[in-house]
Amino acid sequence: MKPKPPERPVDPARHVWVQTPSGRQAGLLVAWVTGVDGTWWGRVAVSDAPGEASLQLLAGWLLIPVQQEVEDPQVRADQPG
Protein backbone atom coordinates (compact mmCIF):
# COMPACT_ATOMS: atom_id res chain seq x y z
CA MET A 1 0.00 0.00 0.00
CA LYS A 2 1.49 3.32 -1.10
CA PRO A 3 0.97 6.53 0.88
CA LYS A 4 -1.33 9.15 -0.59
CA PRO A 5 0.75 11.72 -2.54
CA PRO A 6 0.97 15.13 -0.86
CA GLU A 7 -1.15 17.93 -2.30
CA ARG A 8 0.22 21.33 -3.19
CA PRO A 9 -2.61 23.82 -2.50
CA VAL A 10 -3.25 26.53 -5.07
CA ASP A 11 -3.45 29.93 -3.37
CA PRO A 12 -5.70 31.45 -4.47
CA ALA A 13 -7.79 28.87 -6.30
CA ARG A 14 -7.84 29.34 -10.09
CA HIS A 15 -10.62 29.12 -12.64
CA VAL A 16 -9.83 26.56 -15.35
CA TRP A 17 -11.47 24.97 -18.34
CA VAL A 18 -11.70 21.18 -18.06
CA GLN A 19 -11.42 19.33 -21.39
CA THR A 20 -14.14 16.66 -21.63
CA PRO A 21 -15.20 14.35 -24.47
CA SER A 22 -18.18 16.64 -25.12
CA GLY A 23 -16.23 19.93 -25.05
CA ARG A 24 -15.04 21.99 -22.13
CA GLN A 25 -16.49 22.71 -18.73
CA ALA A 26 -15.71 25.36 -16.12
CA GLY A 27 -13.87 24.25 -13.00
CA LEU A 28 -12.05 25.64 -9.96
CA LEU A 29 -8.51 24.30 -9.40
CA VAL A 30 -7.84 24.06 -5.66
CA ALA A 31 -4.71 21.86 -5.43
CA TRP A 32 -2.05 19.97 -7.37
CA VAL A 33 -1.08 16.35 -6.70
CA THR A 34 1.97 14.70 -8.25
CA GLY A 35 1.59 11.10 -9.40
CA VAL A 36 4.10 8.33 -8.74
CA ASP A 37 5.27 8.71 -12.35
CA GLY A 38 5.90 12.46 -11.91
CA THR A 39 2.78 13.66 -13.76
CA TRP A 40 0.65 16.40 -12.26
CA TRP A 41 -3.01 15.97 -11.36
CA GLY A 42 -5.35 18.81 -10.44
CA ARG A 43 -7.93 18.63 -7.68
CA VAL A 44 -10.79 20.51 -9.34
CA ALA A 45 -14.31 21.45 -8.23
CA VAL A 46 -16.57 20.81 -11.22
CA SER A 47 -20.30 21.50 -11.51
CA ASP A 48 -22.26 18.27 -11.91
CA ALA A 49 -25.69 19.91 -12.16
CA PRO A 50 -27.13 23.35 -11.39
CA GLY A 51 -26.32 24.04 -7.73
CA GLU A 52 -24.21 20.89 -7.31
CA ALA A 53 -20.47 20.28 -7.63
CA SER A 54 -17.95 17.52 -6.97
CA LEU A 55 -14.25 17.54 -6.24
CA GLN A 56 -12.42 15.54 -8.94
CA LEU A 57 -8.81 14.51 -9.49
CA LEU A 58 -8.04 15.26 -13.16
CA ALA A 59 -4.89 14.92 -15.29
CA GLY A 60 -3.12 18.28 -15.61
CA TRP A 61 -3.17 18.13 -19.42
CA LEU A 62 -6.98 18.33 -19.27
CA LEU A 63 -6.87 21.76 -17.57
CA ILE A 64 -6.54 25.15 -19.28
CA PRO A 65 -6.22 28.31 -17.15
CA VAL A 66 -9.09 30.68 -17.97
CA GLN A 67 -7.06 33.89 -17.56
CA GLN A 68 -4.31 32.68 -19.93
CA GLU A 69 -6.65 31.48 -22.65
CA VAL A 70 -7.02 34.96 -24.17
CA GLU A 71 -3.29 35.70 -24.00
CA ASP A 72 -1.97 32.39 -25.32
CA PRO A 73 -4.28 29.43 -26.00
CA GLN A 74 -1.26 27.10 -26.12
CA VAL A 75 -0.38 27.65 -22.44
CA ARG A 76 -1.64 24.70 -20.41
CA ALA A 77 -2.06 24.08 -16.70
CA ASP A 78 -0.27 20.75 -16.64
CA GLN A 79 2.24 21.95 -14.05
CA PRO A 80 1.76 24.10 -10.98
CA GLY A 81 2.82 27.68 -11.25
C-alpha positions as CSV (number, residue, x, y, z in Angstrom):
1,M,0.0,0.0,0.0
2,K,1.5,3.3,-1.1
3,P,1.0,6.5,0.9
4,K,-1.3,9.1,-0.6
5,P,0.8,11.7,-2.5
6,P,1.0,15.1,-0.9
7,E,-1.2,17.9,-2.3
8,R,0.2,21.3,-3.2
9,P,-2.6,23.8,-2.5
10,V,-3.2,26.5,-5.1
11,D,-3.5,29.9,-3.4
12,P,-5.7,31.4,-4.5
13,A,-7.8,28.9,-6.3
14,R,-7.8,29.3,-10.1
15,H,-10.6,29.1,-12.6
16,V,-9.8,26.6,-15.3
17,W,-11.5,25.0,-18.3
18,V,-11.7,21.2,-18.1
19,Q,-11.4,19.3,-21.4
20,T,-14.1,16.7,-21.6
21,P,-15.2,14.3,-24.5
22,S,-18.2,16.6,-25.1
23,G,-16.2,19.9,-25.1
24,R,-15.0,22.0,-22.1
25,Q,-16.5,22.7,-18.7
26,A,-15.7,25.4,-16.1
27,G,-13.9,24.2,-13.0
28,L,-12.0,25.6,-10.0
29,L,-8.5,24.3,-9.4
30,V,-7.8,24.1,-5.7
31,A,-4.7,21.9,-5.4
32,W,-2.1,20.0,-7.4
33,V,-1.1,16.4,-6.7
34,T,2.0,14.7,-8.3
35,G,1.6,11.1,-9.4
36,V,4.1,8.3,-8.7
37,D,5.3,8.7,-12.4
38,G,5.9,12.5,-11.9
39,T,2.8,13.7,-13.8
40,W,0.6,16.4,-12.3
41,W,-3.0,16.0,-11.4
42,G,-5.4,18.8,-10.4
43,R,-7.9,18.6,-7.7
44,V,-10.8,20.5,-9.3
45,A,-14.3,21.5,-8.2
46,V,-16.6,20.8,-11.2
47,S,-20.3,21.5,-11.5
48,D,-22.3,18.3,-11.9
49,A,-25.7,19.9,-12.2
50,P,-27.1,23.3,-11.4
51,G,-26.3,24.0,-7.7
52,E,-24.2,20.9,-7.3
53,A,-20.5,20.3,-7.6
54,S,-18.0,17.5,-7.0
55,L,-14.2,17.5,-6.2
56,Q,-12.4,15.5,-8.9
57,L,-8.8,14.5,-9.5
58,L,-8.0,15.3,-13.2
59,A,-4.9,14.9,-15.3
60,G,-3.1,18.3,-15.6
61,W,-3.2,18.1,-19.4
62,L,-7.0,18.3,-19.3
63,L,-6.9,21.8,-17.6
64,I,-6.5,25.1,-19.3
65,P,-6.2,28.3,-17.1
66,V,-9.1,30.7,-18.0
67,Q,-7.1,33.9,-17.6
68,Q,-4.3,32.7,-19.9
69,E,-6.7,31.5,-22.6
70,V,-7.0,35.0,-24.2
71,E,-3.3,35.7,-24.0
72,D,-2.0,32.4,-25.3
73,P,-4.3,29.4,-26.0
74,Q,-1.3,27.1,-26.1
75,V,-0.4,27.7,-22.4
76,R,-1.6,24.7,-20.4
77,A,-2.1,24.1,-16.7
78,D,-0.3,20.8,-16.6
79,Q,2.2,21.9,-14.0
80,P,1.8,24.1,-11.0
81,G,2.8,27.7,-11.2
